[in-house]
Amino acid sequence: MAPVRILLTGITAAGRHGANPGERDRPQEFVVDLEVLVEPTGDHLGDTVDYRELKDTARRAIEEESHQLLETIAASVVRAVLTDPRVLRVRAVVHKPAAARSLGVADVAVEAEG
């Protein structure tokens, strides 16, 4: 079977990340969008990557680590998803809603690929 893309958008997680004073004192919201390239071997759930696993992996990367930079968070999500050998490539976009609100813009996000 040819490679296909799995798209998951709007994965929410709370994490202690940030470079400014006080940002890591309490968890804040992050939103992750994933684009994952896989090559299913058949027509059963076991022949591909389960969407739930991808969601849980992205959430754990946000919730269990702590970074100063949004760039580092996005790279961490990519590394975590790539630990599944069935994943050929991944693109993660990590949004930081609180930063967008504080700047008065619609979105603040960083994209990483691997």
VOPAGU-2260 file (C-alpha; in pm, 1 decimal, decimal comma):
REM VOPAGU-2260
SITE   aa  ch    i         X         Y         Z
SITE  MET   A    0       0,0       0,0       0,0
SITE  ALA   A    1     124,7     353,1     -70,8
SITE  PRO   A    2     219,3     591,0     211,5
SITE  VAL   A    3     -65,8     797,8     353,7
SITE  ARG   A    4     -85,1    1098,4     584,5
SITE  ILE   A    5    -267,0    1088,2     915,4
SITE  LEU   A    6    -377,4    1436,0    1023,1
SITE  LEU   A    7    -469,9    1516,3    1382,7
SITE  THR   A    8    -547,8    1875,1    1474,1
SITE  GLY   A    9    -628,1    2038,7    1803,9
SITE  ILE   A   10    -457,5    1799,9    2047,8
SITE  THR   A   11    -464,5    1990,7    2377,1
SITE  ALA   A   12    -220,2    1942,0    2662,7
SITE  ALA   A   13    -100,7    2138,2    2964,1
SITE  GLY   A   14     269,7    2183,5    3022,4
SITE  ARG   A   15     523,2    2387,0    3217,2
SITE  HIS   A   16     711,1    2559,9    2938,4
SITE  GLY   A   17     834,8    2912,2    2877,1
SITE  ALA   A   18    1128,8    3147,2    2891,1
SITE  ASN   A   19     965,7    3435,8    3079,0
SITE  PRO   A   20     957,0    3456,6    3460,9
SITE  GLY   A   21     665,0    3264,7    3606,9
SITE  GLU   A   22     567,0    3081,2    3288,3
SITE  ARG   A   23     674,8    2744,9    3428,0
SITE  ASP   A   24     514,4    2797,9    3770,0
SITE  ARG   A   25     180,6    2656,7    3653,4
SITE  PRO   A   26      86,9    2440,4    3356,8
SITE  GLN   A   27     -43,2    2633,2    3058,1
SITE  GLU   A   28    -231,1    2519,2    2750,6
SITE  PHE   A   29     -60,7    2407,5    2431,1
SITE  VAL   A   30    -229,4    2279,3    2116,0
SITE  VAL   A   31     -60,5    2034,9    1878,5
SITE  ASP   A   32    -139,5    1956,6    1515,3
SITE  LEU   A   33      22,1    1643,1    1371,4
SITE  GLU   A   34      78,0    1526,0    1016,9
SITE  VAL   A   35     214,7    1170,9    1023,7
SITE  LEU   A   36     326,7     972,8     719,1
SITE  VAL   A   37     270,2     597,0     748,9
SITE  GLU   A   38     254,0     302,5     510,5
SITE  PRO   A   39     -30,6      72,0     612,7
SITE  THR   A   40      29,5    -295,2     539,2
SITE  GLY   A   41    -338,9    -390,2     524,2
SITE  ASP   A   42    -691,4    -289,3     619,4
SITE  HIS   A   43    -683,4    -353,6     994,3
SITE  LEU   A   44    -603,3    -122,0    1283,5
SITE  GLY   A   45    -289,2    -321,8    1359,0
SITE  ASP   A   46    -162,9    -249,7    1007,6
SITE  THR   A   47    -111,2     121,4    1078,4
SITE  VAL   A   48     -61,2     363,6    1367,0
SITE  ASP   A   49    -359,6     410,5    1597,2
SITE  TYR   A   50    -473,2     775,8    1616,5
SITE  ARG   A   51    -511,7     739,4    1993,0
SITE  GLU   A   52    -145,6     643,1    2027,7
SITE  LEU   A   53     -37,9     948,7    1829,0
SITE  LYS   A   54    -254,1    1177,7    2043,1
SITE  ASP   A   55    -123,9    1025,2    2366,4
SITE  THR   A   56     238,8    1049,0    2250,5
SITE  ALA   A   57     203,8    1418,9    2164,3
SITE  ARG   A   58      33,4    1491,8    2497,2
SITE  ARG   A   59     303,4    1312,9    2696,5
SITE  ALA   A   60     575,2    1514,9    2523,4
SITE  ILE   A   61     399,8    1836,9    2630,4
SITE  GLU   A   62     304,0    1725,3    2980,7
SITE  GLU   A   63     612,2    1532,8    3094,2
SITE  GLU   A   64     893,3    1759,3    2975,1
SITE  SER   A   65     976,6    2123,9    3037,9
SITE  HIS   A   66    1140,8    2355,9    2786,7
SITE  GLN   A   67    1200,3    2726,1    2752,1
SITE  LEU   A   68    1144,2    2754,3    2377,3
SITE  LEU   A   69     839,1    2667,3    2170,2
SITE  GLU   A   70    1086,2    2548,8    1906,5
SITE  THR   A   71    1225,1    2290,5    2147,4
SITE  ILE   A   72     876,0    2172,8    2243,7
SITE  ALA   A   73     786,7    2114,5    1876,8
SITE  ALA   A   74    1111,5    1922,1    1819,0
SITE  SER   A   75    1039,4    1712,4    2128,8
SITE  VAL   A   76     694,8    1617,1    1996,4
SITE  VAL   A   77     850,3    1514,1    1663,8
SITE  ARG   A   78    1113,7    1298,6    1836,8
SITE  ALA   A   79     848,2    1130,8    2051,9
SITE  VAL   A   80     624,6    1043,8    1755,7
SITE  LEU   A   81     923,1     914,3    1557,2
SITE  THR   A   82     994,8     652,6    1824,3
SITE  ASP   A   83     719,7     443,7    1662,6
SITE  PRO   A   84     896,6     250,1    1384,6
SITE  ARG   A   85     581,3     256,1    1169,9
SITE  VAL   A   86     605,7     636,3    1140,3
SITE  LEU   A   87     797,2     737,0     828,1
SITE  ARG   A   88     783,8    1115,1     879,4
SITE  VAL   A   89     610,7    1358,6    1110,8
SITE  ARG   A   90     533,4    1727,3    1110,5
SITE  ALA   A   91     420,0    1887,9    1436,7
SITE  VAL   A   92     283,7    2237,7    1483,3
SITE  VAL   A   93     271,0    2348,8    1846,8
SITE  HIS   A   94      49,8    2645,9    1930,3
SITE  LYS   A   95      75,9    2853,5    2248,6
SITE  PRO   A   96    -262,3    3024,5    2297,5
SITE  ALA   A   97    -154,8    3228,9    2602,5
SITE  ALA   A   98     132,2    3384,2    2406,5
SITE  ALA   A   99    -103,1    3475,3    2122,9
SITE  ARG   A  100    -345,2    3642,1    2365,6
SITE  SER   A  101     -66,6    3838,5    2535,5
SITE  LEU   A  102      57,6    3966,0    2198,4
SITE  GLY   A  103    -290,7    4041,2    2066,7
SITE  VAL   A  104    -247,2    3812,4    1765,8
SITE  ALA   A  105    -450,6    3517,5    1636,6
SITE  ASP   A  106    -182,2    3253,8    1688,5
SITE  VAL   A  107     173,8    3184,9    1800,0
SITE  ALA   A  108     303,2    2851,2    1673,3
SITE  VAL   A  109     618,5    2666,8    1574,3
SITE  GLU   A  110     647,4    2385,2    1321,9
SITE  ALA   A  111     904,9    2105,4    1333,9
SITE  GLU   A  112     959,0    1806,3    1104,7
SITE  GLY   A  113    1144,1    1482,4    1121,2
